[in-house]
């Protein structure tokens, strides 16, 4: 059943800032900074990991951020990520923009691919309908920054038939009050619809909306369009005052029916906010798919918003505004927002992420898909990584042609039970791994490791298999290893020990 609704009036005005939206704007594929409508857009090379190819489009008449893009190789199961510095615990509107001009991949239709934020699957990007209509596509969500960085990735799934791409990426800090009935530590919000009802002009955005949210026009010829002649500001969620300059209404005591959101939605819970203001008091009830949403709502020029935090929807949605008994005026509506409540997939434990990043830095040629969250989503786990929940439990990079050294930070991944790095070209000392209390298997054979074998390896009670043959190790094999019961120890052939290794 639908959860209880909350009604917020203009009793408590919220502070309004007229400054530019604060955040990071990335013009994907661009090579220089640019200023568009007074806002600074940055080239993407310092944010993107996983490569990709910047491209410039020759289509005339495009807005500046659509003239460039970055495309990525179509390799199923590989994600390509943008990593952006953020303020921990700040709430961000994240928006991605895509424009396909037909010449990116040499195919007549754009690719369909996945979009990921941190470790959470966000949406399937399908721009086909907009492409046919000569339009760009955008996807918007609201997410909490749970660390000092956030990642947004595009990923090639098994249905992707050509190179995924992206045109622009925006991170905009939102006011603490916006959508704050949502538990952002557990959920994100994925925009489904945001409309200004009774309005048929261009999209309302910055500077009318201080956060540059997009309010698309929505009008129905079966209802009256009206200039509302009210001035509303500071309303909950801070909708722009411009959306209250028009409305869908009827001056007769009859109902209004809307198919909104305009497109069918998948079965899920939704955050729904409906905005109202009128110079003539109107009293009516709201139903969604014939289920009561709010009874006898009294709309005045002060303005109000009615919202539900988790309202179940699926398929086509019908909103009905029905005049209350005795009302001489019909209902009205100014604006609406609908978000799918998106349960977060989690994030790999920070200490494991940091440790893997240090391991990546110590390798001269790390696996190309080591970007974004290591463990999540599951279909995009890093090569060689096995996870249990949000912990990395195994690292297997055997025979991958790796060179470089092994970072001592690997010892911070305390859930590791198996490390397989054999048959590569790794060099330098073997780090102290004694903090890996549940390590069972350590394979470092057929590399170029040098120096002595750390005696602390013998202090790992769980260690059952240690392969070190065919390296450049020196010194002696520690007694803590040669006398360790139940250990399968291999140190020869190869190596240059000062005393013969145990047979």
Wavefront OBJ file of the C-alpha trace (Angstrom):
o trace
v 0.000 0.000 0.000
v 1.165 3.584 -0.548
v 3.021 5.140 2.352
v 1.661 8.235 4.141
v 2.071 11.536 2.361
v 3.434 14.768 3.664
v 2.057 18.217 2.922
v 4.365 21.200 3.136
v 3.149 24.776 3.043
v 5.143 27.943 2.787
v 5.250 28.275 6.566
v 9.015 27.973 6.672
v 10.810 29.839 3.938
v 14.110 28.384 2.830
v 17.110 30.525 1.938
v 17.513 31.178 -1.766
v 20.832 31.854 -3.424
v 21.086 33.642 -6.727
v 24.663 32.485 -7.325
v 25.634 30.065 -10.061
v 25.172 26.346 -9.399
v 28.239 24.990 -7.582
v 29.920 21.821 -8.765
v 31.937 20.340 -11.607
v 30.937 20.527 -15.264
v 32.789 18.221 -17.656
v 32.703 18.654 -21.425
v 33.564 15.135 -22.565
v 35.978 14.926 -25.475
v 36.928 18.608 -25.222
v 40.613 19.517 -24.962
v 40.324 23.068 -23.592
v 38.237 24.832 -20.964
v 35.232 26.787 -22.129
v 32.678 29.182 -20.708
v 29.062 28.519 -21.677
v 26.290 30.775 -20.387
v 28.750 32.131 -17.841
v 29.587 28.700 -16.409
v 32.978 27.023 -16.671
v 33.193 23.655 -18.404
v 36.340 21.548 -18.063
v 37.936 19.126 -20.540
v 37.603 15.526 -19.443
v 41.108 14.094 -19.757
v 41.976 14.548 -16.071
v 38.784 12.840 -14.903
v 38.467 9.805 -17.156
v 40.130 6.441 -16.643
v 40.074 3.517 -18.993
v 41.082 5.404 -22.109
v 38.547 6.202 -24.763
v 38.775 8.374 -27.851
v 37.783 12.067 -27.941
v 35.806 13.063 -31.017
v 34.503 16.289 -32.518
v 31.188 16.330 -34.351
v 30.664 18.288 -37.532
v 26.902 18.675 -37.147
v 25.962 22.339 -37.449
v 23.768 24.186 -34.969
v 24.692 22.150 -31.894
v 24.950 23.698 -28.452
v 28.632 23.770 -27.428
v 28.623 20.786 -25.038
v 27.243 18.521 -27.775
v 30.010 19.264 -30.284
v 32.455 16.853 -28.621
v 32.208 13.433 -26.988
v 34.337 10.552 -25.817
v 33.722 7.015 -27.069
v 35.015 3.781 -25.556
v 35.789 0.318 -26.941
v 32.851 -2.047 -26.978
v 34.146 -4.809 -24.708
v 31.356 -6.599 -22.844
v 31.681 -6.386 -19.070
v 34.086 -3.452 -19.134
v 33.223 -0.094 -17.600
v 34.848 3.271 -18.283
v 34.727 5.744 -15.441
v 34.929 9.415 -14.627
v 36.255 10.072 -11.118
v 35.340 13.457 -9.665
v 36.402 15.014 -6.367
v 33.394 15.870 -4.217
v 32.564 17.024 -0.705
v 31.866 14.074 1.553
v 28.214 13.935 2.729
v 27.139 16.589 0.232
v 24.109 15.868 -1.927
v 24.693 16.058 -5.681
v 22.534 16.247 -8.747
v 24.416 14.153 -11.295
v 23.484 14.532 -14.957
v 24.853 12.777 -18.007
v 24.184 13.971 -21.554
v 24.419 11.967 -24.783
v 24.171 13.087 -28.386
v 24.578 10.623 -31.249
v 24.956 12.087 -34.726
v 25.043 8.799 -36.640
v 28.741 8.956 -37.441
v 30.283 8.042 -34.116
v 30.362 4.299 -34.652
v 29.487 4.140 -38.331
v 26.123 2.638 -37.459
v 22.665 3.960 -38.216
v 21.407 3.659 -34.636
v 23.133 4.517 -31.349
v 24.393 1.827 -28.981
v 22.528 0.778 -25.852
v 24.732 0.497 -22.771
v 24.809 0.735 -18.979
v 25.340 3.716 -16.723
v 26.764 3.293 -13.216
v 27.321 5.635 -10.268
v 29.905 4.415 -7.750
v 28.933 0.762 -7.224
v 25.268 1.148 -8.192
v 23.672 0.319 -11.515
v 21.924 3.570 -12.474
v 20.195 3.072 -15.826
v 20.354 1.575 -19.293
v 21.267 4.363 -21.698
v 19.061 4.136 -24.780
v 19.099 7.290 -26.905
v 17.437 5.767 -29.969
v 14.124 7.631 -29.725
v 15.806 10.999 -29.155
v 18.271 10.288 -31.967
v 15.452 9.618 -34.421
v 13.974 12.986 -33.408
v 17.326 14.755 -33.749
v 17.605 15.413 -30.035
v 20.106 14.775 -27.263
v 19.307 12.624 -24.228
v 20.011 13.281 -20.589
v 19.845 11.189 -17.422
v 19.659 12.773 -13.996
v 19.908 11.470 -10.456
v 20.412 12.666 -6.895
v 23.106 10.931 -4.853
v 24.987 11.457 -1.607
v 28.768 11.712 -1.763
v 29.839 8.976 0.640
v 33.532 9.595 0.084
v 35.888 12.232 -1.275
v 35.321 11.074 -4.844
v 32.379 9.844 -6.890
v 32.547 7.843 -10.080
v 30.188 7.754 -13.028
v 30.822 4.980 -15.532
v 29.470 3.783 -18.844
v 29.641 0.047 -19.373
v 29.263 -2.221 -22.350
v 26.706 -4.928 -21.623
v 26.010 -8.075 -23.623
v 23.484 -6.205 -25.801
v 25.818 -3.336 -26.662
v 26.540 -3.537 -30.391
v 28.938 -0.616 -30.833
v 31.097 1.752 -28.821
v 29.459 3.415 -25.780
v 30.032 7.166 -25.484
v 29.232 10.269 -23.435
v 28.905 13.963 -24.318
v 28.780 15.750 -20.955
v 28.807 15.076 -17.215
v 27.659 17.415 -14.441
v 27.960 17.283 -10.655
v 25.922 20.052 -8.974
v 25.710 20.478 -5.192
v 22.126 20.657 -3.942
v 20.751 22.498 -0.931
v 20.476 20.268 2.156
v 16.703 20.656 2.170
v 16.134 19.245 -1.304
v 14.490 15.813 -1.305
v 15.708 15.374 2.278
v 12.955 12.923 3.211
v 14.995 10.340 1.262
v 17.527 8.188 3.107
v 20.442 8.923 0.793
v 22.775 6.629 2.702
v 20.706 3.714 1.399
v 19.044 5.113 -1.743
v 19.551 7.404 -4.683
v 16.898 9.085 -6.812
v 16.697 8.496 -10.563
v 14.720 11.170 -12.386
v 11.735 9.866 -14.331
v 9.857 13.104 -15.033
v 10.018 16.787 -14.123
v 7.448 19.052 -15.754
v 5.957 22.514 -15.644
v 2.255 21.954 -16.315
v 0.366 24.314 -18.618
v 3.676 25.623 -19.990
v 4.738 25.255 -23.612
v 7.958 27.267 -23.822
v 11.598 26.132 -23.748
v 12.916 24.012 -20.893
v 13.048 25.975 -17.616
v 16.545 25.751 -16.162
v 19.308 28.035 -14.800
v 19.093 30.928 -14.117
v 15.403 30.345 -13.312
v 16.339 27.190 -11.420
v 19.327 27.894 -9.200
v 20.494 24.264 -9.439
v 19.992 24.043 -13.222
v 17.391 21.312 -12.957
v 15.432 20.851 -16.185
v 11.663 21.483 -16.027
v 10.193 20.332 -19.312
v 6.947 21.794 -20.743
v 3.750 19.807 -20.340
v 0.389 20.876 -21.652
v -2.893 19.115 -22.356
v -5.377 20.659 -24.778
v -8.262 18.983 -22.967
v -7.616 21.255 -19.997
v -7.299 25.001 -19.645
v -3.908 26.675 -19.669
v -3.684 29.625 -17.357
v -1.284 32.304 -16.245
v -1.429 31.707 -12.524
v -0.572 35.282 -11.507
v 1.030 34.213 -8.227
v 4.495 34.772 -6.819
v 5.891 31.777 -4.949
v 9.414 31.440 -3.585
v 11.221 29.361 -1.002
v 8.881 26.371 -1.340
v 10.114 22.954 -0.253
v 12.560 21.488 -2.807
v 13.026 25.076 -4.096
v 11.201 24.812 -7.427
v 11.790 27.875 -9.631
v 9.138 30.581 -9.363
v 8.696 30.407 -13.130
v 6.815 27.087 -12.883
v 4.088 28.903 -10.958
v 3.486 31.349 -13.783
v 1.386 28.755 -15.630
v -0.878 25.902 -14.660
v -3.210 23.229 -15.926
v -6.674 23.982 -14.612
v -10.372 24.093 -15.293
v -12.680 26.810 -14.115
v -15.553 24.339 -14.083
v -16.138 21.970 -11.233
v -14.804 18.978 -13.105
v -11.842 16.633 -12.784
v -8.502 16.788 -14.520
v -6.913 13.538 -15.650
v -3.253 13.325 -16.615
v -1.095 10.496 -17.892
v 1.985 11.459 -15.932
v 4.793 10.532 -15.920
v 4.270 10.544 -19.689
v 5.976 7.183 -20.286
v 5.362 3.819 -18.600
v 7.607 3.183 -15.608
v 9.073 -0.025 -14.282
v 7.698 -1.624 -11.129
v 9.396 0.171 -8.235
v 8.919 2.747 -5.495
v 8.871 6.399 -6.517
v 9.405 9.765 -4.887
v 6.600 11.986 -6.203
v 6.317 15.726 -5.538
v 3.410 17.786 -6.916
v 3.461 21.590 -6.700
v 0.443 23.883 -6.456
v -0.332 27.608 -6.145
v -3.379 29.631 -7.219
v -4.724 33.108 -6.517
v -8.202 31.659 -6.094
v -8.632 29.065 -3.369
v -9.276 25.643 -4.829
v -10.111 22.490 -2.890
v -9.743 19.086 -4.500
v -8.492 15.559 -3.936
v -5.660 13.787 -5.724
v -5.706 10.164 -6.868
v -2.898 8.177 -8.476
v -4.132 5.137 -10.395
v -7.418 5.497 -8.465
v -5.603 5.275 -5.125
v -6.122 8.329 -2.831
v -2.966 10.437 -2.765
v -4.273 13.453 -0.819
v -7.819 14.350 0.207
v -9.335 17.858 0.155
v -6.181 19.754 -0.681
v -6.701 23.495 -0.206
v -4.556 25.367 -2.719
v -3.830 29.069 -2.120
v -1.462 31.614 -3.602
v 1.054 30.877 -0.832
v 1.866 27.634 -2.600
v 2.398 24.117 -1.344
v 3.889 20.768 -2.306
v 2.501 17.319 -1.635
v 5.016 14.520 -1.770
v 5.342 10.798 -1.199
v 8.712 9.232 -0.483
v 7.993 5.660 -1.629
v 4.892 5.367 -3.775
v 4.634 2.086 -5.740
v 4.136 2.492 -9.489
v 4.422 0.303 -12.543
v 3.394 0.735 -16.163
v 1.178 3.676 -17.149
v 0.346 6.202 -14.424
v -2.873 8.202 -14.214
v -3.215 11.246 -11.963
v -6.728 12.487 -11.275
v -7.549 15.813 -9.598
v -11.171 15.780 -8.435
v -12.999 18.829 -6.971
v -14.133 18.366 -3.395
v -17.803 18.416 -2.497
v -19.185 21.935 -2.664
v -16.228 23.330 -4.602
v -17.213 25.790 -7.326
v -13.778 25.844 -8.939
v -12.003 23.045 -10.674
v -8.542 21.758 -9.637
v -5.195 23.067 -10.845
v -1.590 21.893 -10.903
v 1.642 23.768 -11.624
v 4.527 21.312 -11.608
v 5.614 17.820 -10.713
v 8.691 15.690 -10.148
v 8.904 11.898 -10.126
v 12.010 9.910 -9.202
v 12.524 6.185 -8.996
v 13.889 5.313 -5.563
v 17.106 3.489 -6.393
v 18.491 1.176 -3.676
v 22.237 1.667 -3.587
v 24.365 -1.309 -4.526
v 26.996 -0.354 -1.964
v 30.654 0.536 -2.313
v 33.728 -1.601 -1.903
v 35.239 -1.015 1.547
v 37.359 2.128 1.395
v 40.520 0.499 2.753
v 40.332 -2.162 0.027
v 39.771 0.482 -2.642
v 42.745 2.535 -1.472
v 44.933 -0.561 -1.286
v 43.976 -1.626 -4.811
v 44.641 1.879 -6.115
v 48.150 1.696 -4.627
v 48.658 -1.737 -6.182
v 47.472 -0.290 -9.495
v 49.969 2.594 -9.184
v 52.835 0.178 -8.498
v 52.091 -1.754 -11.691
v 53.415 -0.398 -14.971
v 50.602 -2.012 -16.953
v 47.607 -2.681 -14.699
v 44.519 -4.379 -16.157
v 42.726 -1.835 -18.348
v 39.373 -2.202 -16.582
v 40.722 -1.318 -13.149
v 38.651 1.830 -12.714
v 35.511 2.717 -10.812
v 34.396 0.516 -7.935
v 36.382 -2.758 -7.762
v 33.556 -5.061 -6.639
v 30.327 -3.417 -7.774
v 28.156 -3.781 -9.720
v 28.878 -7.510 -9.838
v 28.830 -7.722 -13.637
v 31.594 -5.092 -13.753
v 34.011 -6.464 -11.136
v 37.665 -5.678 -11.843
v 39.683 -8.308 -13.705
v 41.314 -10.728 -11.276
v 39.215 -9.619 -8.312
v 36.858 -11.857 -6.339
v 34.641 -10.148 -3.785
v 32.408 -11.189 -0.942
v 30.000 -8.391 -0.190
v 32.078 -5.216 -0.103
v 35.390 -6.965 0.648
v 38.029 -8.228 -1.768
v 38.796 -11.837 -0.867
v 40.976 -12.996 -3.758
v 43.422 -11.489 -6.240
v 44.321 -13.608 -9.280
v 46.453 -11.927 -11.933
v 48.359 -15.017 -13.055
v 50.060 -14.831 -16.478
v 48.842 -11.327 -17.327
v 52.210 -9.965 -18.443
v 52.358 -7.531 -15.519
v 55.496 -5.553 -14.744
v 56.348 -3.183 -11.928
v 56.404 -3.949 -8.214
v 53.995 -5.173 -5.563
v 52.822 -2.352 -3.325
v 53.080 -3.022 0.433
v 49.558 -1.578 0.658
v 48.273 -4.954 -0.481
v 48.663 -5.950 3.166
v 45.790 -3.598 4.046
v 43.310 -5.842 2.217
v 42.770 -7.903 5.334
v 39.993 -10.100 3.879
v 42.340 -11.640 1.297
v 42.565 -15.412 1.438
v 44.296 -15.998 -1.898
v 46.897 -14.068 -3.903
v 47.892 -15.445 -7.304
v 50.506 -13.353 -9.133
v 52.603 -16.072 -10.755
v 54.154 -15.966 -14.237
v 54.492 -12.191 -14.591
v 57.468 -9.840 -14.600
v 57.077 -8.286 -11.155
v 60.221 -7.128 -9.408
v 61.349 -5.564 -6.150
v 60.961 -6.942 -2.626
v 58.155 -9.121 -1.324
v 56.201 -6.890 1.080
v 55.361 -7.801 4.666
v 51.992 -9.566 4.479
v 51.704 -10.635 8.123
v 48.546 -8.526 8.585
v 46.687 -10.868 6.211
v 45.567 -13.177 9.008
v 43.375 -15.410 6.828
v 45.720 -15.706 3.825
v 45.844 -19.321 2.663
v 47.527 -19.160 -0.750
v 50.392 -16.952 -1.965
v 51.705 -17.574 -5.476
v 54.590 -15.308 -6.560
v 56.508 -17.833 -8.664
v 58.040 -17.069 -12.072
v 58.633 -13.358 -11.511
v 61.663 -11.151 -10.772
v 61.172 -10.556 -7.045
v 64.419 -9.832 -5.225
v 65.690 -9.491 -1.661
v 64.990 -11.832 1.212
v 61.853 -13.776 2.007
v 60.032 -11.965 4.843
v 60.177 -14.203 7.893
v 56.847 -12.717 8.957
v 55.138 -14.923 6.373
v 55.643 -17.759 8.841
v 53.434 -15.928 11.328
v 50.352 -16.332 9.119
v 48.715 -19.337 10.763
v 46.310 -19.930 7.873
v 48.995 -20.044 5.147
v 48.910 -23.417 3.385
v 50.591 -22.767 0.021
v 53.602 -20.543 -0.726
v 55.197 -20.678 -4.197
v 58.334 -18.540 -4.678
v 60.384 -20.482 -7.238
v 62.030 -18.838 -10.245
v 62.633 -15.380 -8.804
v 65.812 -13.493 -7.800
v 65.471 -13.998 -4.052
v 68.564 -14.099 -1.822
v 69.460 -14.797 1.801
v 68.034 -17.845 3.514
v 64.616 -19.403 3.638
v 63.315 -18.420 7.105
v 63.017 -21.165 9.696
v 59.500 -19.898 10.397
v 58.573 -21.270 6.970
v 60.732 -24.381 6.712
v 59.362 -25.690 9.980
v 55.750 -24.641 9.417
v 53.410 -27.612 9.656
v 50.990 -28.110 6.792
v 52.683 -25.592 4.468
v 53.300 -26.500 0.828
v 56.487 -24.441 0.297
v 58.280 -24.156 -3.048
v 61.393 -22.006 -3.377
v 63.319 -23.805 -6.124
v 64.407 -23.919 -8.871
v 65.658 -20.407 -9.366
v 66.631 -17.873 -6.687
v 70.091 -17.406 -5.155
v 69.880 -18.449 -1.536
v 73.064 -18.450 0.591
v 72.107 -21.862 1.938
v 70.348 -24.643 0.046
v 66.591 -24.360 0.254
v 64.777 -27.151 2.021
v 64.158 -30.198 -0.090
l 1 2 3 4 5 6 7 8 9 10 11 12 13 14 15 16 17 18 19 20 21 22 23 24 25 26 27 28 29 30 31 32 33 34 35 36 37 38 39 40 41 42 43 44 45 46 47 48 49 50 51 52 53 54 55 56 57 58 59 60 61 62 63 64 65 66 67 68 69 70 71 72 73 74 75 76 77 78 79 80 81 82 83 84 85 86 87 88 89 90 91 92 93 94 95 96 97 98 99 100 101 102 103 104 105 106 107 108 109 110 111 112 113 114 115 116 117 118 119 120 121 122 123 124 125 126 127 128 129 130 131 132 133 134 135 136 137 138 139 140 141 142 143 144 145 146 147 148 149 150 151 152 153 154 155 156 157 158 159 160 161 162 163 164 165 166 167 168 169 170 171 172 173 174 175 176 177 178 179 180 181 182 183 184 185 186 187 188 189 190 191 192 193 194 195 196 197 198 199 200 201 202 203 204 205 206 207 208 209 210 211 212 213 214 215 216 217 218 219 220 221 222 223 224 225 226 227 228 229 230 231 232 233 234 235 236 237 238 239 240 241 242 243 244 245 246 247 248 249 250 251 252 253 254 255 256 257 258 259 260 261 262 263 264 265 266 267 268 269 270 271 272 273 274 275 276 277 278 279 280 281 282 283 284 285 286 287 288 289 290 291 292 293 294 295 296 297 298 299 300 301 302 303 304 305 306 307 308 309 310 311 312 313 314 315 316 317 318 319 320 321 322 323 324 325 326 327 328 329 330 331 332 333 334 335 336 337 338 339 340 341 342 343 344 345 346 347 348 349 350 351 352 353 354 355 356 357 358 359 360 361 362 363 364 365 366 367 368 369 370 371 372 373 374 375 376 377 378 379 380 381 382 383 384 385 386 387 388 389 390 391 392 393 394 395 396 397 398 399 400 401 402 403 404 405 406 407 408 409 410 411 412 413 414 415 416 417 418 419 420 421 422 423 424 425 426 427 428 429 430 431 432 433 434 435 436 437 438 439 440 441 442 443 444 445 446 447 448 449 450 451 452 453 454 455 456 457 458 459 460 461 462 463 464 465 466 467 468 469 470 471 472 473 474 475 476 477 478 479 480 481 482 483 484 485 486 487 488 489 490 491 492 493 494 495 496 497 498 499 500 501 502 503
